[in-house]
Amino acid sequence: MDKKLIYSGNSQVLVSGIKNILDEAGIAYFEINKSDSSYPGIIGQIEVLVDKTDEVKAKLLIKHIINL
């Protein structure tokens, strides 16, 4: 499976919203949490990836939440 990055940031709240949107759309995703457990939300990034075939649809679905 070829994975594509659709979000990278440090907001746990935003990632949670993105995952909910993807779940409701039936899009499988992968979360990679590179944040420091001692400083969550401050140091490190959280990445959300989807399969290449779902990339365009996923980006359209989350566009409004990322641009807040």
Residue pairs with C-beta under 8 A, 6 or more apart in sequence:
1 51
1 52
2 51
2 52
3 30
3 49
3 50
3 51
3 52
4 49
4 50
4 51
4 52
4 55
5 47
5 48
5 49
6 18
6 29
6 48
6 49
6 50
6 55
6 58
6 59
6 62
7 14
7 15
7 18
7 46
7 47
7 48
7 62
7 66
8 45
8 46
8 47
8 48
9 15
9 45
9 46
10 35
10 41
10 42
10 43
10 44
10 45
10 46
11 41
11 46
12 40
12 41
12 46
14 65
14 66
15 31
15 46
15 48
17 65
18 29
18 48
18 62
18 65
18 66
19 29
19 31
19 48
21 61
21 62
21 65
22 28
22 29
22 48
22 50
22 58
22 61
22 62
25 57
25 58
25 61
27 50
27 54
27 57
27 58
27 61
28 50
28 51
28 54
29 48
29 49
29 50
29 58
30 48
30 49
30 50
31 46
31 47
31 48
31 49
32 46
32 47
32 49
33 44
33 46
34 44
34 45
34 46
34 47
35 41
35 42
35 43
35 44
35 45
35 46
36 42
36 43
36 44
50 58
